[in-house]
């Protein structure tokens, strides 16, 4: 399975932003959050979200795959747990996106999420 660099992940999310007709919000977790916001240069194989992927978001994902040429797997994580009240500490990233609001867990919360999962 291919590994996507932080720059490719950002480009893919920008492609999703351009494809959206209405505002949408996602919480990116796991390796994608570490790559996008916290300088992990090794990248990741997918974008896992804490949030449910609604139909309009799924359409934007498909359009971003077509326009960017990046077949990034994108889905709500089936196995994720977070520290108490971590949602109150989410940090917004990629603020220049117009329709897609992207947030990631605060770095300590993200590490705890990875530990809880055993990564």
Buried (B, 14 or more C-beta within 10 A) or exposed (E): EEEBEBEBBBBBBBBBBBBBEEEBBBBBBBBBBBBBBBEBEEBBBBBBBBBEBEEBBEBBBEBBBEBBEBEBBBEBBEEBEBBEEBEEBBBEBBEEBEBBBBBBBBBEBBBBBBEEEEE
